[in-house]
Amino acid sequence: MFFNLTNIIYLYLRPLIKWFLRRFTRLCELQRICYGQPAGAPRAKAVETSLNLSRRPAIISMVKNLNYIVQDDISDRTIRERVVYSAVLNVVKCKKINSKIHPDFAPSFRATIEQIWGYKRLFHTIEMIRVTPYNSDDSSHEEKLLELWDLLMPNECLEQRVTKQWQCIGFQGDDPKTDFRGMGMLGLDNLVFFCKQYNGAARHVLAHSHHPVHGYTFAIVGINLTSMAYNLLRSGAARTHFYNLRRQWPNVDDFHKFYCYLFFEFDHYWMECKPTSIMDFSYINSKFERKILEMLADDSTFLKMNLFVEDI
């Protein structure tokens, strides 16, 4: 309640505070942020808040346009080269910023704009993959599924397409397609990326999943972690990590790497907790997610794979 009251007071006084600081510093709020906040999450989050709270019609229109355009069927390059560039010019004109006196503002602001709407574009792209259902009649889907098997079990051939062998890598039944219903092709893409890009780590995690006491279902847990990664992206909690990538425009591979971090760290956390049954999954999964959220609450957080592996 106190926090909400403080916010209400701040929003009421915000125009006066901004006017005073502009008169005192001769800089608009966006300039003060770009010059005063370190690059990455601190700067991007502050710029995002400033733009969302702006009352200027030109800024409000620009934000709406950017939010709309990142969901459109145009190339990332077009958005970056035309739309973002136009947005930066719009802000410079609206805020009456002299580019000769402040030559560093536009490049800094543009990089930040690309981080903010690159993140939103990434979510839109990931959502399109998630809502694509696994289709066993699609040869590309089937090829990915068989590739997953080959990556994890290179020395064992599948006897047939529908077989109990799939349970060896943690699927629930004889046909994995039924396990992808919640996350669609995103669940499979995540698993394949992890097993291809970090094959040694993935096979080590698979070996952990076969532990006689602390074992779990590798593929099913992996799909659940896809759900966690997706929800962190959707809620905005993952902004801290992606803004600290120091890249203006994140891509799908960046999301896959984020997922790989979650899977590898979850396995380590699971083995630390020493569960005696897969029935402990919900409890441990919730604790792990809270741990990740606490890390992401720190604006300096950048989640990087630590590929140190221990004996089973």
C-alpha positions as CSV (number, residue, x, y, z in Angstrom):
1,M,0.0,0.0,0.0
2,F,2.9,2.4,0.9
3,F,4.6,1.5,-2.4
4,N,1.4,2.3,-4.4
5,L,1.0,5.6,-2.6
6,T,4.5,6.5,-3.3
7,N,4.0,5.8,-7.0
8,I,0.9,7.9,-7.1
9,I,2.7,10.8,-5.6
10,Y,5.6,10.4,-7.9
11,L,3.4,10.3,-11.0
12,Y,1.6,13.4,-9.8
13,L,4.8,15.3,-9.2
14,R,6.7,13.8,-12.2
15,P,6.0,16.7,-14.7
16,L,7.2,19.2,-12.1
17,I,10.3,17.2,-11.3
18,K,11.1,16.8,-15.0
19,W,10.7,20.5,-15.6
20,F,13.0,21.4,-12.7
21,L,15.7,19.0,-13.8
22,R,15.6,20.2,-17.4
23,R,16.0,23.8,-16.3
24,F,18.8,22.8,-13.9
25,T,20.7,20.4,-16.2
26,R,19.6,21.7,-19.6
27,L,19.0,18.1,-20.6
28,C,15.8,16.3,-21.2
29,E,15.0,13.1,-19.2
30,L,16.0,10.8,-22.1
31,Q,19.4,12.6,-22.3
32,R,19.9,12.3,-18.6
33,I,19.2,8.6,-18.8
34,C,21.5,7.9,-21.8
35,Y,24.3,9.9,-20.3
36,G,23.9,8.8,-16.7
37,Q,22.8,5.2,-16.8
38,P,25.2,2.3,-17.7
39,A,24.5,0.6,-21.0
40,G,22.4,-2.5,-20.7
41,A,19.4,-3.2,-18.5
42,P,19.7,0.0,-16.3
43,R,19.6,2.3,-19.3
44,A,17.1,0.3,-21.4
45,K,14.6,-0.1,-18.5
46,A,14.8,3.6,-17.6
47,V,14.3,4.7,-21.2
48,E,11.4,2.3,-21.6
49,T,9.7,3.7,-18.5
50,S,10.3,7.3,-19.6
51,L,8.8,6.6,-23.0
52,N,5.8,4.8,-21.6
53,L,5.1,7.6,-19.1
54,S,5.5,10.4,-21.7
55,R,2.5,12.6,-22.3
56,R,3.7,14.1,-25.5
57,P,1.4,13.0,-28.4
58,A,4.4,12.5,-30.7
59,I,6.1,10.1,-28.3
60,I,2.9,8.3,-27.5
61,S,2.3,7.8,-31.2
62,M,5.9,6.6,-31.8
63,V,5.6,4.0,-29.0
64,K,2.3,2.7,-30.4
65,N,3.8,2.5,-33.9
66,L,6.9,0.6,-32.7
67,N,4.7,-1.8,-30.7
68,Y,2.6,-2.5,-33.8
69,I,5.4,-2.7,-36.3
70,V,7.4,-5.4,-34.4
71,Q,4.5,-7.7,-34.8
72,D,4.2,-7.0,-38.6
73,D,5.4,-9.4,-41.3
74,I,8.5,-7.4,-42.3
75,S,12.2,-8.1,-41.9
76,D,14.2,-7.3,-38.8
77,R,16.6,-5.3,-41.0
78,T,13.7,-3.1,-42.3
79,I,12.6,-2.3,-38.8
80,R,16.1,-1.5,-37.6
81,E,17.2,0.6,-40.6
82,R,13.9,2.5,-41.3
83,V,11.5,2.4,-38.4
84,V,14.0,2.7,-35.5
85,Y,15.9,5.4,-37.4
86,S,12.7,7.3,-37.9
87,A,11.8,7.0,-34.3
88,V,15.2,8.4,-33.1
89,L,14.8,11.4,-35.4
90,N,11.3,11.9,-34.1
91,V,12.5,12.0,-30.5
92,V,15.4,14.4,-31.4
93,K,13.0,16.7,-33.0
94,C,10.3,16.5,-30.4
95,K,12.8,17.0,-27.5
96,K,14.6,19.8,-29.5
97,I,18.0,18.1,-29.0
98,N,20.8,19.8,-30.9
99,S,22.8,17.0,-32.5
100,K,25.9,19.2,-33.0
101,I,26.0,20.0,-29.2
102,H,25.0,16.4,-28.2
103,P,26.4,14.1,-30.9
104,D,26.5,11.1,-28.6
105,F,22.8,11.1,-27.8
106,A,21.3,9.7,-31.0
107,P,23.6,6.6,-31.3
108,S,23.1,5.8,-27.6
109,F,19.4,6.2,-27.8
110,R,19.1,4.3,-31.0
111,A,21.0,1.3,-29.5
112,T,18.7,1.4,-26.5
113,I,15.6,1.6,-28.7
114,E,16.8,-1.5,-30.6
115,Q,17.3,-3.3,-27.3
116,I,13.7,-2.5,-26.2
117,W,11.9,-3.3,-29.4
118,G,14.3,-6.0,-30.4
119,Y,13.1,-7.8,-27.2
120,K,9.5,-7.3,-28.1
121,R,10.2,-8.5,-31.6
122,L,11.9,-11.6,-30.2
123,F,8.8,-12.4,-28.1
124,H,6.6,-12.1,-31.1
125,T,8.9,-14.5,-33.1
126,I,9.1,-17.0,-30.2
127,E,5.3,-16.9,-29.8
128,M,4.9,-17.8,-33.5
129,I,7.1,-20.9,-33.0
130,R,5.2,-21.8,-29.8
131,V,1.8,-21.8,-31.4
132,T,3.0,-24.0,-34.2
133,P,1.8,-27.5,-33.3
134,Y,4.0,-30.5,-33.8
135,N,2.8,-32.2,-37.0
136,S,3.9,-35.8,-37.6
137,D,2.9,-35.4,-41.3
138,D,5.4,-32.6,-41.7
139,S,8.7,-34.1,-42.7
140,S,10.7,-31.2,-41.2
141,H,9.1,-31.8,-37.8
142,E,9.9,-35.5,-38.0
143,E,13.5,-34.9,-39.0
144,K,14.0,-32.6,-36.0
145,L,12.6,-35.3,-33.7
146,L,14.8,-38.0,-35.1
147,E,17.8,-35.6,-34.9
148,L,17.1,-35.2,-31.2
149,W,17.3,-39.0,-30.8
150,D,20.6,-39.2,-32.7
151,L,22.1,-36.4,-30.7
152,L,21.4,-38.0,-27.4
153,M,21.6,-41.7,-28.3
154,P,24.2,-41.8,-31.1
155,N,25.1,-45.5,-30.5
156,E,21.5,-46.8,-30.4
157,C,19.2,-46.9,-33.4
158,L,15.4,-46.5,-33.1
159,E,13.7,-49.8,-33.9
160,Q,10.7,-47.9,-35.3
161,R,9.1,-44.4,-35.2
162,V,6.6,-45.3,-32.4
163,T,8.5,-47.2,-29.7
164,K,9.1,-47.3,-26.0
165,Q,12.7,-46.3,-26.7
166,W,11.6,-42.7,-26.6
167,Q,11.1,-43.1,-22.8
168,C,14.9,-43.5,-22.5
169,I,15.3,-39.8,-23.3
170,G,12.4,-38.8,-21.1
171,F,9.2,-38.8,-23.1
172,Q,6.1,-40.1,-21.5
173,G,4.9,-42.6,-24.0
174,D,5.7,-44.4,-27.2
175,D,5.1,-41.3,-29.4
176,P,6.7,-38.0,-28.4
177,K,4.4,-35.9,-30.5
178,T,1.8,-35.9,-27.7
179,D,4.2,-34.3,-25.3
180,F,4.7,-31.1,-27.4
181,R,1.1,-30.0,-27.1
182,G,1.7,-27.2,-24.6
183,M,4.8,-25.5,-26.1
184,G,4.4,-26.7,-29.7
185,M,7.5,-26.6,-31.9
186,L,9.3,-24.3,-29.4
187,G,9.7,-27.3,-27.0
188,L,11.4,-29.4,-29.7
189,D,13.5,-26.6,-31.1
190,N,14.8,-25.8,-27.6
191,L,15.7,-29.5,-26.9
192,V,17.4,-29.9,-30.3
193,F,19.4,-26.6,-29.9
194,F,20.6,-27.7,-26.4
195,C,21.6,-31.1,-27.6
196,K,23.3,-29.8,-30.7
197,Q,25.2,-26.8,-29.4
198,Y,26.1,-28.2,-26.0
199,N,26.0,-31.9,-26.8
200,G,28.4,-32.9,-24.0
201,A,26.5,-31.0,-21.4
202,A,23.1,-32.3,-22.7
203,R,24.3,-35.9,-22.6
204,H,25.7,-35.3,-19.1
205,V,22.3,-33.9,-18.0
206,L,20.6,-37.0,-19.6
207,A,22.9,-39.2,-17.6
208,H,21.8,-37.4,-14.4
209,S,18.2,-37.9,-15.4
210,H,18.9,-41.7,-15.3
211,H,20.1,-41.5,-11.7
212,P,18.7,-44.5,-9.8
213,V,17.5,-42.3,-6.9
214,H,17.3,-38.7,-8.1
215,G,16.4,-39.4,-11.7
216,Y,13.8,-37.5,-13.8
217,T,12.2,-37.5,-17.3
218,F,14.7,-35.5,-19.4
219,A,12.5,-34.5,-22.3
220,I,9.4,-33.7,-20.2
221,V,11.5,-31.6,-17.8
222,G,13.0,-29.9,-20.8
223,I,9.6,-29.0,-22.2
224,N,8.6,-27.6,-18.8
225,L,11.7,-25.5,-18.8
226,T,10.7,-24.2,-22.2
227,S,7.4,-23.1,-20.6
228,M,9.5,-21.3,-17.8
229,A,11.7,-19.6,-20.4
230,Y,8.7,-18.5,-22.4
231,N,6.9,-17.1,-19.4
232,L,10.0,-15.2,-18.2
233,L,10.2,-13.7,-21.7
234,R,6.5,-12.9,-21.9
235,S,6.3,-11.3,-18.4
236,G,9.3,-9.1,-19.1
237,A,11.4,-10.6,-16.3
238,A,13.9,-11.8,-18.8
239,R,14.6,-8.3,-20.0
240,T,17.4,-7.9,-17.6
241,H,19.3,-10.8,-19.2
242,F,18.6,-9.8,-22.8
243,Y,19.3,-6.1,-22.3
244,N,22.7,-7.0,-20.8
245,L,23.6,-9.1,-23.9
246,R,25.1,-5.8,-25.1
247,R,23.5,-6.5,-28.5
248,Q,21.0,-4.1,-30.0
249,W,18.8,-6.8,-31.5
250,P,18.4,-10.3,-29.9
251,N,17.6,-13.3,-32.1
252,V,16.0,-16.7,-31.6
253,D,19.4,-18.3,-30.9
254,D,19.7,-16.0,-27.9
255,F,16.5,-17.3,-26.6
256,H,17.7,-20.9,-27.1
257,K,20.8,-20.1,-25.2
258,F,18.7,-18.6,-22.4
259,Y,16.8,-21.9,-22.3
260,C,20.0,-23.9,-22.3
261,Y,21.2,-22.0,-19.2
262,L,18.0,-22.8,-17.4
263,F,18.1,-26.5,-18.3
264,F,21.7,-26.9,-17.2
265,E,21.3,-25.0,-14.0
266,F,18.0,-26.7,-13.2
267,D,19.8,-30.1,-13.5
268,H,22.5,-28.9,-11.1
269,Y,19.8,-27.5,-8.7
270,W,17.8,-30.7,-8.9
271,M,20.7,-32.9,-8.0
272,E,21.6,-30.5,-5.1
273,C,18.1,-30.9,-3.7
274,K,18.4,-34.7,-3.9
275,P,14.7,-35.5,-4.5
276,T,13.6,-39.1,-4.0
277,S,10.7,-38.9,-6.5
278,I,9.7,-37.1,-9.6
279,M,6.7,-36.1,-7.6
280,D,9.0,-33.4,-6.1
281,F,9.3,-31.7,-9.5
282,S,6.6,-29.0,-9.0
283,Y,8.0,-27.9,-5.6
284,I,11.7,-27.9,-6.8
285,N,10.7,-26.2,-10.1
286,S,8.9,-23.4,-8.3
287,K,11.9,-22.9,-6.0
288,F,14.2,-22.8,-9.0
289,E,12.0,-20.3,-10.8
290,R,12.0,-18.0,-7.7
291,K,15.8,-18.2,-7.7
292,I,16.0,-17.1,-11.3
293,L,13.5,-14.3,-10.7
294,E,15.6,-13.0,-7.8
295,M,18.6,-13.0,-10.1
296,L,16.8,-11.2,-12.8
297,A,15.6,-8.6,-10.4
298,D,19.3,-7.4,-10.2
299,D,19.9,-5.1,-13.2
300,S,23.5,-6.3,-13.5
301,T,22.5,-9.9,-14.1
302,F,23.7,-11.7,-17.2
303,L,23.0,-15.5,-17.4
304,K,25.9,-17.3,-18.9
305,M,26.4,-21.0,-19.3
306,N,28.8,-22.5,-16.9
307,L,29.8,-25.8,-18.5
308,F,31.6,-27.3,-15.5
309,V,30.2,-30.8,-15.0
310,E,30.4,-33.1,-12.1
311,D,30.4,-36.8,-11.7
312,I,27.0,-38.4,-11.4
